[in-house]
Each structure stands twice: as structure tokens, then as C-alpha cells.
Amino acid sequence: MKLVNLPPAPRAIVWLVLCTLGLGACSKKSDVTAEAPKSQVAAKVGDQVVTVQELDNEFRLANVPVEKRKDPEIIKRVLGELVTRKYIVQQAIEAKLDREPTVLLDILRSKELVLANAFATRDVATKSSAISKGEIENYIANNPLKFADRQLLSVEQISFALAATSQAVIDATREMKTLDEVDQKLTAMGIAHGRSSGAVSSGDLPPDLTKAISAHQADDIFFIRSGSNGLFFKVTNQESRPLEGQEAINVARQYLRQDIAKSDLSMTSVAANLGAKYQGDYAAIMSTSPTGGTQ
């Protein structure tokens, strides 16, 4: 069995915030909704109002197409969820949970994530608008596995959530030749897992993994770490699926945006650490490289 580390797919600097409560949300009435004109009010929950602007924002966050935002069923579902959240927030405030230290820290963190995301998204969008036709053409030419030589791989796979015991799983399955053997071993070890069929593009894989797959034998099993999951898979079919024309241009532009986002994140991290003044024991910890040497 071949082991390959697969990093998460590149993506823009976007953080998911399930509940974006600002610091002002701890008051009985928010500044945004307290004086909302009646024509802009979608609902009232206790002494709070739900504005049409808030509802529109929920549609945006849920990626509801503009043409669907007047659909009664969609309005009923989204507005109902918003009202329920408002009601629960009221209950939490009445229980004085907004004064709990950990809750206050979580609210602060949510606010920081929203602001950081807004700034990063605007910065990437500005730089992405300057991507030239020549840059796109060069990217397509320099990445044939994503475009001209793109392959679509059909796979049979077994996935499981990575944990502290994952190395024991890898060691126990290292010499196994079939997915059936892996399936039986995971079951015997009490590791929750799922087995399914799927497809993946060569453009979404690291070059070293694509090279290994190209040279694979019919019965080879691969193991990759993908985000928070471990994945055993076997390639069952491989066919040429080149990307060309406008589709290739659109995909190349997206990859270039992702590269800009990664570069910005890296430079921002360096700048932040250079500007930070770590205190006490943290100064020594943060001056030590991950390999144990000093920076």
C-alpha cells in the first residue's frame, strides 16, 4: 500500500462562522434593528425585530439565488430559522449567559473572524481583478495535468476520521493488498468508516500523487490524508478529460485567485509575527521552530 500526504485543496482565505454575533448583540435591542422602519420589519421576536436586510443577509449566506428569494417556501424556512435564533439569543441573555467569560471570548472571536474574512476577501478580490490574459495562458500551459492532460479517475474508497490512533491504523494496514482486507481490519479495530465509489480529477491532486497513480498496478491501494480524514482508495478506471476554451480560462483564474489568497495569508502571517511582542514563556516558545531549533 502506498502512503501519500494530501494537503487540503487550496482555497480563498475564508473562515466559516456559524453564528456571527457582534459585541453589541449582548444588549436587549441591537443598534441595527431598534429603529427599523415598519416597512423594513419582517418579524418581531419579543422586544427585538427581524429586518428585511437581515433576512436578505441570511439568503446571501445560504447562497439562495436572487430569483428564489421570493419563493414562499424558502422564505418560510429561512425566516423561521432566523426567528428561532433570535428567540434562543433572547433566552441566553435572560439567563445572563452573555456575561460568561467563555461566551464573551467566543463572541469576540466571532467578530474578529468576520472582520478578518471581510478584509482578506476584499484584498484578494482587488488583486484578482488584475489577473491578465497572459498570466492565465501561462498557468494553463504550465499545468497540463489540470488542463490538456487532465484525467478523470474513478475510485473505490474507504474513509475514516483521523484521530490520535490513526498511525496505529496505518501500521496495521500497511501490508494489505485489497480494500476488503482494509475494511475487515478497520471493523476489527472498531474504527468507524465508510466505503463508497467516487471520482477525482488529476487537477485536484498533488503532482507526486498523480505520478504515483500513473505508474500504478491494477490492484494497488493508496492511502492519503485529506484534511481531517484518512482515505484508502483504489483506481478502477482512468480516462482523459481535458479542460479547454472558456472552461479552462475560468478554472485557471480560480486557481490563480487561490494562489493569491495563499500568498497573502503567508505574508500576513509573517508580518503579524514580526509585529507581535510575545510575553513570558510564550516568547521562548514562539522563537523556537517546529523542528526544535531556533529561528
Secondary structure, 3 states (H helix, E strand, C coil): CEEEEECCCCCCCCCCCCCCCCHHHHCCCCCCCCCCCHHHEEEEECCEEEEHHHHHHHHHHCCCCHHHCCCHHHHHHHHHHHHHHHHHHHHHHHCCHHHCHHHHHHHHHHHHHHHHHHHHHHHHHHHHCCCCHHHHHHHHHHCHHHCCCCEEEEEEEEEEECCCCHHHHHHHHCCCCCHHHHHHHHHHCCCCCEEEEEEEEHHHCCHHHHHHHHCCCCCCCEEEEECCEEEEEEEEEEEECCCCHHHHHHHHHHHHHHHHHHHHHHHHHHHHHHHCCCCCHHHHHHCECCCCCEC
